[in-house]
Amino acid sequence: MLRVFNIRVGIRVYSVKAAKKDAKKYTDTINLPKTKFSSRLSAAKREEQERHVLQNKIAVSYEYQEQRQLGVKRKPTFVLHDGPPYANGQLHMGHAVNKILKDITLRQQVVHGREVNYIPGWDCHGLPIELKATSAAEGQNAAEIRQKSRAFALEAIQSQKEEFSSWGILANWQKDNIYMTFHPEFIANQLQMFHNLYERGLVYRDLKPVYWSPSSRTALAEAELEYDANHKSPSVYVRFALNPNGLEVDTKGAQIYALVWTTTPWTLPSNQAICYSASLEYALVRLLDRSPRELYLMASALVADFEASTQLKCQVVQTLAGSSLSTLTYSHPIDKAQTSLPFFDASHVQDSKGTGLVHTAPAHGPEDFLVSLAKKIPVKCMVNEAGVYTKEAPSFLHGQSVLEQGNPLVLQHIAEDVVHSAQLEHSYPIDWRTKQPVIIRASEQWFINTDRLKTRAAATLEQVEIYPRTNAEASKRAMLTQLQKRPYWCISRQRAWGVPIPVLYSRTTGQVVLSAGLIEHLCRLLRSQGSMDFWWSKPLEELLPAQIAAELGHEVEDLVKGSDIFDIWFDSGSTWSAVLQKEQVADLYLEGYDQFTGWFQSSLLTSIAARDCAPYKALFVHGFTVDEKGHKMSKSLGNVISPKQITKKYGTDALRWWVASHGTQNMSITVSDKLLLQATENLSKVRGTLRYLKGVIGEQQPDRQEQAILDVSYLNKYLLANLVDFEAEIEKLYNAYEYNRVVACIQNFIANQVSAIYVHLIKDRLYCGDDRELHAIRQSLTHCYRQLCKSLWPIAPFLVEESWSYYDPSGSAFHEQMVQAQSDWHDPRAIEVVNAALDVKRLINQQAGDVNSWHLSVTIMSGSQLELLRELQPTIGEPMRSSELCEILQVGSVTVVQTDLNEDLEISLTTLDTPLCPRCRRYSLEEDAAAETCRRCSQVMELKN
């Protein structure tokens, strides 16, 4: 601890003698920083400068870093596999966050000497693109839809690609080294993977209930769902009349009903069973406002909940073991011909809500469907692709929408069996594109057998690193839980814009007809024609040579083409196979946190299925952009800020700085003019620092070897030692993807070690010192400048490349440099020595008030700190004016006095009455009245002359 004792501040009241009134001006003799690197740019000049840097430096940097590794001992290539954005419109702030975080990740690898592999991609198929491309016209055929969708996607890709490039994204844009999911080679790879999985039994076709969007007329994956938290559904208790002799009851002649709760009355026409739990206790209750001869069966534990929900009073007449329900049968409440439907014991029945009895319609529920498989009961689907009842439904429902008229019509028809009806507001799945409710509907679809993949996928996921670290374990657990809950993955869709599932079917039996020869033939056609349009435009007779038909064991006229396309999650989930080389595994996937249930999972499952390993070693997730009030950005709210607006107003580096500052640590990333202006101001301060350093160090002289300087200055050693620590800390933070802390570390280092300490304390030597001192400072600040450029280049490449162009007149770019702190700069002693002096300086500042510190004479009485301070001023007991301790303390004279080692530090201040040198304003003038400058300045000027 530092304490101050017996401070004697002798402040005399008199005028300090000034230098001669007609003193000369010494500006021309001072080493002032000089540079043409501007302190700020107008918007027009900034746009011009960004364009110049982009075209001449950044555009070639990806190809350069690839070639740089040729002929040298190569480090392992860092592979970042790009999750493909949809090719369906203008870029928004979410795109900016994602692509800039990826670019920062790549660039930090490059500055540390690694080659990177990054191939940008686009997801080109799917309903979002189809709807936008064909919104103006109805009744278009598949060929027209595909033509318009392809043109729309290509136009969007071109626009997005140009904007991505304008952000400085590191990729081989010049050679158009990108991937698109409608490229022929991409599709061929996908078809071959499908056939491989089919042959191994991992892909199959079956009738199953899936999420179905009536508004889009297609099946949906779970990742294509959103949830409406305020959806309103009927909450209905319906009675099912039990057949007599099924139960031993005490009340003779009573009519017993099974009481079922449902929020989807429209599914009641498809009811095929009632499920119960053998482990529960059930009760027969009498409803006090109904006939005493009517008894209602429900779980004992749910009687109180029923009373609370319905306000109907119950009297428990008898309790029954769940196992006694196995022989019960009942009559269908709508289809009176079905008079003996069964009860089944099922594990999904619980006593947490409802009645403990579950209405079971195998066509409209996953658990219901599993029961139908186990008990071999029929799956009756009475709903078509548009969500409308078919002719198989009861006549009063023909042609009616299940979501609009279904519920009221069914409830009206069975009004006498509705015990209680209310409305429930709850979370309900909706189509992520049309925002309309979805249903669960059984249909013939293609599935990936996830049951065979889950165990291996979960074990592999345990080895995957997840960033940011703060949420890593929770994120991994959530993904594992979702993976285990997933019953199957439906990979077929019923649209025109996509990759066709390349299968034929027997016209008579519906059996799947598929072979390796068929796939190879289709791939040859694909490569020759450039697309899969032929699947829709040509009849099968033209597509299928007789030889292949013979190999398939069928006549061509006995076969029909499939009409399904692949789920776009299967498209994007197989991108690793088309983009990564051979058995290559990406070092990183980087996307929004919603991809835990989307691309991360689909990629994992396809990779496990095809090659028994994860496609990635690590996952980095980021949040989503919101406005300053926390609202999601949307056109309807009028709160959308586009990246183009930001780059035009603040500059591209300001956008990148904002992403680095706010894009990694929170799941809600606030976009506001306040934060963007803050990013601009912070970047302006960084620019000012680079400009000052550039002004001091001048231009790089490549033809002149750097002259070794025997520099014993502790401040120079201090800066170089701090550069070693700074470089290590920055690299550690970059490798942990903590880019917000990188920004904070850079700002802190500039504000403290560089500006407040080193630059501030060496100004006298810099401006007024001799050539040797100036050269040593320039060497130190050159290393500092290069290290700052290295730390900044991943985040602000435009600023760094612009600054570097003023430093290196040869025209080389910063990305061509290899910057590394030297191991011999590591000097903990130097840091300890300077910090000891800075502790003393803080005490002086506290006591000196407004006095110019160069007029102060300081006596330091030190015991414990003596050894450190003697490094800066070896002489003990005598006043010194030119020691480095004087320089750091910025005082006119220092006397160091040794005291007992156990005593705390003491200082004593007095003022000096000698006028200061008019050139350096540090040293006092000699007693010789004729002296115009101090001895040091006189010697420096004499040597210069």
N, C-alpha and C positions, 0 to 999 in steps of 0.2 A: 504494500500500500504506500502511496506517496502522500506525505503530509508536509505542510509548509510551516516552519518555525522562525520566529525572530526576523520577519521580513522588514528590511529597512529600505523603503522607497524614498530616496531623497530627490524630490522634485523641486528644483530651484525656480524662483520666480524672476526670470530675466529673459531678455531676447537673445535667442541663439544667433551668433554672427552669421550673416548671410554671405554667400560668395559675392564676388565683385559684381556690381550692378550691370556692368557692360560685358558680362560673361559670354564667352563664345557658345555657339550651339554645337553640340557634339553628335547630332543625329546621324551624320554620315559616317561616324566612326563606330557606330553600334551595330551589332549583328542582328538586325530585325528580321523576323520570318518573312519570306517572300514567296508567293505562289500565284499562278494564274487560275488555280482551282477555286471556283466561285463559292462564296459562302451560302448563296441561295440561288435558285433558278425560278424564273417566271413560269407560269403554266405552259406557255407555248414553247419556251426553251427547254423545259423539262421533258415535254413530249418529244421534241426533236432529239434530245440527248438519249432518251430511252430507246427510241427507234434506232439510233446509231449504235448503241451498245448491243441491242438485240441482234441487229443484222451482222455486225462485225465481230462480236465477242461471244455472246451467249448461243447464237445459232449453231456455232461449230463446236461448242464445248463438249457435247455428248460424244461426238465422233472422236474428238481429240483424246478424251480420257480412255476410250477404247484402244486407240493406237499407241498411247503412251506406255501401255503395259507390254507391247510387243518387244521381244528381245531382252526383257528383264525378268528377274525372278518375281513371278506374279503372286500377289496376295489372292486369296479366294475371292471370286466375284460375289458382290452383294446383290442379291436378286430381290427386287420388290415387284411383285406381280400385281398389276393394275386391275382393280375391280371395275368392270366396264360401266360407265354411266349410260343412261338411255339416250339414244339419238332422237330426241323428240322435242327440241325447243331451245330457247335461250338459256344461258348459264345463270345461275343464281348464287347467293352467298354460300350455300352449302357446297356447291362445286368448288368455290374458291378455297374454303377451309380444307376440303379433302385434297385437292390437287397441290395446294401450296404446302401442306404438311408433308405430303409425299416428296415434294421437291426439296424441302429442307432436309428431309431424311437422306435423300440421295446425295445432295451436295456435301453434307457433313461427312459422308463416306468418302467422297472424292477428295476433299481437302486432307483427309487422313491417309491418302495414298492407295485407296482401293478402287478397283474398277467396279462399275455398277451396271446392272442389267435391268432396264426398264422399258417396256414396250406398252405404250398407251393403247387402250382398247375401247370399243363401243359395243353395247348391247343393242342390236339392230332390229330384233323381232319383237313380237308381242302386241297385246291389246292397246297399250298407251299410244304406240305409233300408229297402229291401224285406225284407231278412232279419230286421231287428229288428221290423218291423211285422207280419210274417206268421209269426214263429217258433213261435207257439202252435198252428198248425193246418196240416194237409197237404191237398193236393188242391184248393186254392182256384183258382177261375178268374181270368182277367185282371181282370175288373171288380171282384171282391172284393179282389184284391191291390192294385189301384190305389186303391180307396176307403180301405183301411186304411193304405196307405203315405202317402197325402195327409194323412189325419187325424194320423198320427204326425208327419209333417214339420211341419205347422202348429203342433202342440203344442210341438215342439222349438223352432221359430222363436220362438214367443211367450216361452218360458222364456229362451232365449238373448238375445233382444232386451232383455228386462227387466234381465238381468244386465249386458249390455254398457252399457246406459244407466246402471246404478248405478255403473259405473266412471268415469263422467264423459265417456264417449266423445262427441266433438263430431259431432253429426248431427242431422237434423231428425226426431227421434223423435216429436215431437208430431203432425206431419202424416203420420207413417208413410211418409216418403219413402225407401223401400227397394226393392230389386229381388229377385225370386225367380224361379228358372229354370222354375217352372211357371205363372207369370203368362201369360195369353193373349197379351199383346202381345210378351212375350219369345219365346214359342214361334213366333208368327207371323213375327217377324223371323228366327228361326233357320231356319224352313222356306223362306223366301224366299232366304236366303243359300245354303242347300243347293242350291236349284234354279239359282241363279246360277252356282255352282261346277260343277254338273253340265253346264249348257249350254256352259260354257267348257272342258269336258273335264278339269277338275281333280278331279272326283269320278267314280268308276267302280265297277262291280261285277265281281268276278272270283273265281275259285277260287284260293286261295293258302294256304300254311301260316301259321298264326297261333298265338300263345300261347293255349292253351285250358285252362280250368279245369274238370275233370270234377266237382269238388265244387260249383261254381256253375253249371255247364252253360252257359257263355258264353265268348266270346272275351274276351281281356284285352289292354289296351295295355301297353307297357313300363312306363309310370308306375304301373300297377296291380300290379306285381310287387315282391315282396321276395325276399331270398335267404337260404336256410338254409345256413350255412357248414359244418354238420356232416352234411349229407345223405350217405347211403351208397348207392352204385350199384355194380352188377357191373362189373368191369373185365375184358373178355373178348377174347382173340385167337381169331378164327374163321377157318377156312380155306375157300376157295371153289375148287372143282376147275376148272382151266383145260382147255379143249378142246385136243386135240393139234394140232400143225402151226401153232400160233400163234407159236412162238418157235424160233429156231435155237439149240439147246442141244447141249453137248458130250456129255452123258450120255444115251445112247440108251435108249429104253423107260422113262424116268422118268415118274412122275406128278407134275405140277407143280400147286402150289396158290398162289393169291393169299392172302396173310396180311393180315387186316384187324383193326383194334382198334376196339371199340365199348363204350360204357357204356349203350346202349339196345338190348339184344337183342330187346326187344318189337317194335322196328321192322323186324326182319329179314324178316318175311313180306312187307313192302311194298318190299323191295329191287328196284331196276330197273337198276342200273348200278354199276360201280366206277370211281372217279375217280383219276387219277394226275397227276403233273406232268412234262411233257416236259423240263423243265430239270434234273431230278434224275437221279442215277445210281442204278440198282437192282441188287440182287444176288440170285442164286439161292443159297440156303443149304441145307445138310443139317443136320437136328437129330440130334445124336449119340445120343439115346435113342429114336429112331424108325427106321423102315425106311430103309435107305440108298437105296432107289429113290424116296423121297419128297423132292421139292425144294420150297422155299418162297420165294416172291417177296416182297421188301420193299426199301425204300430203303436203300442202302448206309450212309448216315449214321446210320441208326437201328438197325443190327444190335446195336451195343454196348448201347444202351438196352433193347432187347428181352431181351438176355441178363441184364442187371441186374434187370429187372422180373420175369422168369419163372424165373430160375436154370437156364434151358435153354442148353446149350452149342451153338454154331453153327459150322459149317464153310462158309466161302464157297467155292462151286464155280465161280461165273462172275459177271461183272458185265455189265450191259446199260445202254445209253442209254435214258433215259425215252421218247424218241421212238419206240423200237421196240415199245412196248406198245400202239400204236394199233390194231393188228389183232387183239388178243386178245379172246377171248370165254370165257364161263364158264357153268357150270350153277348154277341157283338151289339153295341148300342145303335149302330146304323144299318149294318148288313144283317137283317134278321134271319137270313139263311144260315149264318154261322152261329150255331147254338151250343157248341161244346169246345170252346177255345181253352187252352191250357194255362196253368200257373207253372212258372219255372223258378227254381232257386238260382240267384245270380249274385256274384260278388260285388257288382257295382251298386247294389241297393244298400242304402244306409239310413240311419235315423236322424240325420242332421237337418233335413227339411222335407216338405211334402207330407206323405202319409205312410211311407215305408212300402208302398205298392207302386210299381212303375209301369205305366202304359208303354208297350213295346211295339214299335213299328220298324221292322228291319230295314226298310227302304230309307229311313230318315234318321238314323242314329248309329254311331259306331258301336256302342255297347249292344244296342238292339241287334245289330247285324251279327256280332260275334255270338250272341245267343242263338240266332237263327242257324248259324253254321253248326254250332254244337248240337242243337236239337232237331236240325233238319226240317225247319219249317219254311214255308215259301216266303220269298221277298217280293212283295207286291208294290210296284211303283206306279202310281196313277197320275204322275205329274210329268209334263214334257219339258223341253229345253227352255221354253219361255216362262216356266213357272206357272203353267196353266193345267188344270185338271183335264185328263184325257177321257176317252169314252169308257175306259175301264172303271172310272169313278162312278159313284151313284149319280143318277140322272140330274138331280137338282144342282150338281156341281159342274156339269159338263161345260167346258170353255171358260170357267171362272178362274181368276188369278188367286193363287193360294195366299199370297201376301196381302191382297186387297179385300177380296170378297170371301176368301176361304174361312177365316175364323168366324165372322158373324153368321154366315150361312150354316155352318156346322152347328154352332151353338143354338141357332134358331130351330134347327131340325131336331136336336136332342134336348130341347128346353126342359122337359119333365125330368131328365136325368142330371141336370145341372144343379148341384146342391148349393153352390155359392160361386159367384163370379165377381171379379174386381179387376183393377188395372195395376200392372206392375211396371215401374220404371227401372230399367236395368241396363247393363252393358250387353250389347248385341253386335255380332259381326256384320260388317258391311264391306262391299267391294271397294278396294282401295282406289279404284279409278272412277267409277260411276257414283260412289258414295251411297249406293242403294243397298238395302238389306239383302243378305244371301240366305239360302236355305241349305239343308242337307238332303241330298237326293241320290238315290242309287242309280248308277249307270255303268255301262261297260267302259272301263278305262284301263290304261297301262300304269303299272305300279313298279316301284323298286322295293324289293323285299328288305326293308330296313331291319327287321328282326334278326336277320343273319349278319347285319353290319354293326348293330348298336354296341355290342360288347367290345369289339375291337376298336371302334371309333372312340368310345369312352376312354379306353386304356391309352390310346394314342393322344387324345386331347389332354390327358394329365401331364404329358411331357411338353406341351406347348406353353411358351411364355406369353403372358398377356400384359399389355401396357395400356394406360398408366398403372403403376404398381398399386396405387391407393385402392383401386376397385378390382384388382386382378382376381382375387379368390372368389369374390361375390359374382363376378362376371363368368368365371369358369363354372361355378356351381350352377348358375342359371342356365348356361348352355348345356351342361350335362343333364340337368333335370328335363329341359325341353327335348333333348335328344332321346332320353329314355321314355318320355311320354308319347313320342311320335309313333302312331300305330303303323302307318305306311306312307309312302310318298307317291302321290299321283303325279305322273309325268306327262300325261296327255291333256291336250286342250282341243276345243272344237272351234277353231278359227281358221282363217286362210293365210294370215301373215306369220309365217314361221317355218321351221324345218319339218317337213312331213315325216311322220313315223313310217319307216320304209318297209311296211309289211303288206302282204296280200292275204286275202281270206278266201276260203272255199265258199263258193256261191250257195252251195246246198247246206253245208254243216256249220259254216261260220268259223271253221278251224283256222288257226294262224298258219300261214305258209311263208317260210323264211329260210334263207340259206346264205352261206358265205358267197356263193357265186352270184346270187341276186344283188347282194350289197356291192360287190366289186363292179358289177355291170352298171348299177346306179351311179357309183362314184365316177366311172368313166364318162357317163353321160353328163354328169355334173361338171366335170372338168372341161369337157368339150363345149358345153353350152353356157357355162358361167353362172348358172343358177339352177334351182330345183323347180322352176316354173313348169317344166315339162310334166311334172307329176300331176298337175291339174289340166294342162292344155292338151296333152296327147292321150288318146285312148290306149288302153292296156295292150291292145294288139300291136301297136307301134312301139311300145316301150319294152315289151318282153319278147326276146327272140325265142323261137320254138325250142332251140337247144336247151335254154335255161328252164323253160317251162317243163320240158321232158325231165330235166334233172330234178325238178321239184315234184315230179310225179303227177302233173295235172295238165289238162288241156287249157290253153289260154282262155277260152270262152267259159271255163268253169271257175275262173278266178275273178275277184274284184279288188280294187285298190282300197287301202285304208284311207279314211278322211281326217284322221287326227293329226295334229302337229305336236311337237315337243313343248312342254312347259318351258318358259324362258329361264326358269331356275335350273333346268337341266342344261340349257344352252350355256349360261354363265357359269354353272357349276362344273362344266367340263373345260373351261378355258385353260386351266393348268395343263391339260393334256395337249392342247394345240400350241400353247405359247412357250411353256417350259421345255427344255431340251431333255429328251430321253427320260432318265429317272430323276431329273432335277427337282429339288424341293426349294420353294421360295423361302428366303430368309424372313420375309415379312409380307403380311396382308395388312392393309391400312384402310379402314372404312368406318362409317358411322356405327354407333352401338346397336342399331336395329339389325345389322347384318349377323348378329349372333343367331337369329332365327332365320336368316336368309342366306346370303352368299357364303359366309363362313361355314355354315352347316351343309349346304348343298355341295360345296367344294370338298368338304371333308368326306361326305358319304360317297361321292363318285370316286374319289381318290382311294379310299379304303376298298371300295368294290373292285376297282381296276388294278390296283397295285399294292394294296395292303399297307399303305402308309399315309400320313397326313400330307397335304400339299404345301404346308407352311410350318416353319419352326416357331414363329411368333405372330401374335395379333396385336395391332395397335388400334384402339377405338377412340373416336372423338364424338362430341355431342352435336347438337343441332342449333342453328341460329334462331335467335328471338330478338324482338325489339327491346328497347330500354324498359318497357313495362312488363317484359317477360312473355309477351304474346308471340305466337308463331307468326311468321311472316306470310302474308297472303294478299292477293290483289283486292279481295273484298274489304279487307281492313285498311287498305291504302298505306301499309307500313313497309312495303317492299323497297329495299335499297339494292340496286344491282351492282355487281363488281365494276361494270363500265363506268357508272356514275362515280364510284370511289376513285378509280384510277385516274379519271379525268380531273377530278377536283383535288385529290391529295397526292397522286402518283402511285405507281405500282409497288414500290418498296414500302410505302405507308400501309398499303393493303397487306403486304406480306408481314410487316412488323406487327400489325394488329392480329393476324392469324397466329403468329408465334407467341404473342403475349397472352392471348385469350383462348386459343383453340385446343389446348390439351388438358387443362385442369378441371373444366366444368362440363357437365352434360348439356347445359343451356349456355350457348355462346352469344353474348349480347352484342348486337350491332347498333351503334349509335354514332351520331356526329361527334359527340363528346369524346368517346373512346378513340375514334379515328383521328380527331384533332390532337388528342394526347399522343397517339402514335406518331403523328407528323412532327409534333414538337420534340419528342424524344429523338426521332431520327435526325431532326435539324441540329440537335446538340451533338449527336454522334458525328454528323457532317462537319460541324465546327471543329471538333477535336481532330478529325482526320486532316482538315484543312490546315490547322495550326502545325500538326506534326509534319505535314507535307512542306509547309513553309520553312520549317527548321532544317529538315534533312535534304531538301533540294531534290534534284533528279538523280536517278540511279546511274552510276558510271560503270557499265559492264566491262569496258576495256581496261579499266584500271583496278588492279588488285587492291582489296581492302587492306589498308595499312594497319598492322598490329599496333595497338597503343598500350603502353604500360600504364594503366589507369588504376590508381589506388583509391579513387573516390568511392566512398561507401554508398552514396546516393545512386551512382550508376550500378554498383553491385546489387543494391536494394531493388532497383527496377528490374534488372535481369533475373534476379532470384524470384521476384513476384511474377514475372512472365512465365517461368517454369510452372509455378503453382497454378497460375491462371489457365495455361494451356491444358494442364491435367484436369482441372475442374470443369472447364468447358467441354472437353472430350467426354468426361464421365456423364455430364448432364445430357449431352447430345445422344450418347449411347443409351441412356435411360428414357429418351424421347420426352424429356422435361424441358420443352422449348421455352416455356414461360420463365423458367429459372435460368435458362441460357441468357435471355434478354436481361433479366435482373442482374445476373452476374456481370455481363458486359457493361451495363450502365453503372454498376457499383465500382467496377475496376476503373473505368474512365473517370468517374467523379472523385474517387479517393486516391488510389495508388498513382494514377497518371496525373490528373489535374491538380488536386488539392495538395499532394505531397511532392512528387518528383518535379513536375513542370513548374510549380509555384516556387520550390526551393532552389532550383538551378537557374532561375532567370538571371541572376547577377552574372554567373559564369557564362551563361548562354549569350547575353547581350554584350557583356563587357570583358569577358575573359580572353585568354590568348588562344592561338590556333590549336594547340594541343588539347586544351580543355574543350574547345568547340568541337573538335573532331571526335573526342570521346563521347560528348553528349549526342552528337549526330549518329554515332554508331549505336548508342543505346536506344535512341528514339526511332532509329530505322528498324531495329528489332521489334520495338513496341508497335510501330506502324504495321509491320508485316503480320505480327500476331493478331492485332485487331482486325486486319483484313481477313485473316484466316477464320476468325471467330464470327465475323459479320457476313462473309460471303454466302453461306447457306441461307441466310435470312434476307439480306439486302444486297443481292448481286449487282443490281444496276448502280448503286452508290459505290460499291467497291471497285467495279470495273471502270467507272468514270474517274474515280480518284486515282486508280492505278495508272491510267493513261497519262496523267500528269507526272507520275513518278518515273515511269519507264518510257522514255521517248522512242524506244525501238519499235513500239507498236504491239508488243506481246501482251497477252491478257493475263489476269490474275490466275485463271484456271490452269495456266501452264506452269505455275510455280509449285514448288514443294517447300513448305515452311515448317520448320521444326525447331523448337527450343533446344539449345545445346545443354548437354548434361552437366558441363562444368559451370554453368550459370547457377546451379543449385547451391545456395549459400545461406543456410539458416542463421549463421552468425551475423551476416550483414543485416538481415531483417531484424534480428534481436538488437543489434547496435543502434540502428536508425530508430526503432521503436522506443528504445530507452531515451534517446534524444527528443523524440516527439512527446514523450511524457513530460519532460522538462519544459518543452515549448508550451504545452497546454497550461502549465502552472504560471508561466510568464504572461501568457495572454490573459489569464484570469486577473492578474495583479497590475498589469501595465496601464490599463485604461486606454485613453485615446493617444497616448504618447507614441510617436514614431519609434518603433522598436530599435532602429539603427542608432538612435541616440542613447540607448541603454547599455550600461555596463552591468554584467551579471556575475555574481559569485555563487557557485554551486558547491554546497557542502554535501558530499556524498560518501556513503560507506558501501552499501550493497550494490549500487549501480556504478561504482567507480571504474571497475575493469572494462565495462562496456563503453563508458564515456571517454576513457583514455584512448580507445581506438580512434576516436574522432579528434582528440586533443591530448597528445601524450604528455605535454608539459603540465606539471602539478604545481600549484601555488603561485603561478605567474599569469598576469593577464595576457590573453592572446586575441589578436584582431583578425587573423586570416586563417584560422583553423576551420576544418569542415564543421565542427560543432557550432562555431559562430554562424556559419552559413545556414545550417539547419534551424538554429534558434532565431536567426535573422536579427542579431543584436550587434552592437558596435564592438563589444569586448566581452570575453568570458574568462573567468578565473575558476579553476576546479580545485577544490580543497578537500583533502582526504580526512574522513572522520571514522569513528568506530563502525565496524561492519554491521553492527546491530542497529545503528541509528538510521532513522528515516531521512529521506532527501529533504534538504533545506535550500532555499534560494534567497538571495539578497539583491535588490535592484537599486542602481543609482543612475543618474542621468549624466551625459557627457555634454560639455558646452562647446565642443569643437565643431565648426561648420562642416557639412558633408560635401564630398566631391561632386561637382556639378555634372559630371559625366555618368558615374555609376550610382550616385546617391546612396552609397553603402559606406565606403571608407571615409574617415574624417581627413581633412587637409592637414598637412604638416605645419609645424609652427612657423616655418618659413613663409613670410607674408607674400613672397613672390610666386608661390606654388599655385598653379591654376587647377591642377587635378591631383589626385592621390598618386602615390608612387606606383601602384599597380597599373592604373590607367595610363600614366605617363610612359611606362615601359611597353605596354601593349601598343600604344599609338606610335611609339618610336620604331618598334619592330615592323609595323605595317607600312611605315613610311620608308 
